[in-house]
Every structure is written in C-alpha cells, then in structure tokens.
Amino acid sequence: MGVDMRMNLRSRRVELRHKKESNDPVAGGNLQKCADFVNAFILGFEVQDAIALLRLDDLYIERFEIKDVKQTLKGEHLSRAIGRISGKNGKTKFTIENTTRTRIVLADTHISILGTFQNIRVARDAICGLILGSPPGKVYSRMRTIAARVSEQT
C-alpha cells in the first residue's frame, strides 16, 4: 500500500507515513485506510474485520455511548442495558450482527459498529431500541423487516 507504520513507544502513538519510493497516485487514500485499520484494531474489532476495511471501500465505523441514547441510565440500569444488548451468551449481539451484516464491539459503555452505512443504521436502531427497553422479539422483527427491505434495494 506504500505506507510505513511504526509504534512510537515514548509518545505511545502509532505513526503512519508514505513510503518515499512510492509513486502511488492514491497514496492519501491508502494512508486513510491504514489509519482506519489501526483505529478498528484499537477499538477491539478482530483482525479479519479490520483487514476488511483495507479491502472494501464502503465500510465505516460508528461509535457511540449508551448514555448518548438515554442519559438517565446509572448503576444497575446501565448494567442492565449493556446486558440487554449482549443477551444471554451473546445471542442478541450475534443476532443483530448476522441480520444486519455488521460487526459490533461492546466495550464498557461504548458501542462500536463496523459495516456499510445502511447496515450500521439498522443495527444502531436495533441497539437503541434495546437500550430504551423494547422487548427483544419486537426489536428482532423490526430489524429483520428493515434488513430485508434494504437488501432488496441493493
């Protein structure tokens, strides 16, 4: 890709630079893709999912906090909302990922979603419904309907 990557241990930063011998006309785009790859890896996505950002042009990452959806959640209620998103043994998260063709990372109160723009929107709406207290069955049916509609359009 024509990009050098190194870890600066003193400042604890990852540095990305164009290779000097590279004459690639899209070098700026490659630099941004490498930055997205590093960002995805740091957020907790698997390496294969982060590599998909390098290969495909229409993948994006969206990140938000649970408190962005509902500010009044504190203590047990916040823990319950996180549990509703993950589900028993990760079943709810897995269902949302498979239905919307996205990848989701739950890190404390931060939620990161990797996917196409439309699929991220569907997954975010499902997660927001769970945070606000909708029953999982209702969220699943709404999500499947919207996901089917989106896949018909493409």
N, C-alpha and C positions, 0 to 999 in steps of 0.2 A: 504494500500500500504506500510505500515511500515515507513512512513515519517512524521516527525513533522514539522509544518510550523508556523512561528511566524513573527510578524512585529516588527522590532526594531525602535521605534519612534525617538530615539536620532539620529541614523545614517540614518534614513529614508530608510531602506532596508528590504527586505523580506529574512528571513533566513530559509533554509531547512536543516534538519538533519535526519539521520537514527534513528529510534527508537532503543533503546538499547536492548529491549527484542525481537526484530525482528531477525529471523533466515532465512530470505528470501534469496535464492541464487542469485536472480536477483535484489537485492536492489539497485545497481548502476543504472540500467536501470530505476527503479521506481523513483529514485531521479532526473534523467534527464527528465523524463516525467513530473514530478511535476514542474520542472524549466520551461519547455516548456509551461505548462498550465499557470503559473504565467505570463510569457512573453506574451502569446497570450492575456490574460486578460488586461495587461497593454497597449498593442498596440491598444486595442479598439474592439476586437472581442467579440461577445456575449458569455455568459457563456456556453450555449449549444455547441457552436462551440469549445470553449476552452476545454470542457469536452471530446469532440470527440478526441482530441489529447491524452488524457489518455487512451481511449479505443482502438484506432486503431493505428497500428504500422507504416503504410505507409503515414501518414500525416505530412506535413512540412510547415514551414512558410518562405516566401521570402519577403524581404523588400528592396525597392529601392526608390530613389528620382526622381522626374520628370527631374531635371537637369542632372541626370545620363544618360538620353536618349538624351536630347538636351540641351546643355549648354547655348545657346544664348537666352533662354527664360527669359524675365524680365517684370515686371509690368503687363500691360494688357494682354500681350501674355501668360504669366504664368497663369493668372486667366482664360483665355480662354481655355487653355489646361486642367486645372482642371475641368472646366465646360463641356468640350467635353467628359471627362472620366465619369463623373457622369450622364450627359444627363439631359433632361427635366424631373423633378420629380424623378430622379434616375433611369430612364428607361434603359439607356445604361449600367450602372453598374449592374443592375438587370439582364439584358440580358446576359452579359458576365458571371455573376455568375451561372446562370441556364444552359447555354450552356456548360460551362467547368466544372461544378460541383465543384466550388471553392467558397470561401468567400473572399470579398475584403473590405478593410478599407481604406478610403481616409482621411488622417489627415494632413491638410495643404498641403505641397508638398511631403509628404511621402506616399507611397502606400505599403500596406501590403497584401499579398495573402496567404491564407490558403488552402491547398489541396494536392493531390498527385503530385508527381514530374512531370509527363507528363501533367496533367491538369494545373499546375502552369505555365508551359512553354507556353501552348496555350493561357492562359489568359494574361500572360506577353506580348506575341507577339501582341495580340489584343490591349492592353493598349498602347504599344509602337507605334503601327500604328496610334492610335487616337492622341497621343501626337505629332507625326510627321506631322499630318494634313491629313491623309487619310479620305475619306468620310466614315461615319458610316456604310452605306449599304455595301460598299466593305469590311470593316473590319468584319461585321457580316457574310457575305457569306464565306469569307476565314476561319473564325473561325469555322463555322458550318461544313465545309468540313473537316477540320483537326480534329475536335472533333469526327466526325463520323468515320473517319479513325482510331483514337486512340481507340474508343470503340469497333470497330471490332477486333482489335488486342488482346484485353483482354478478 
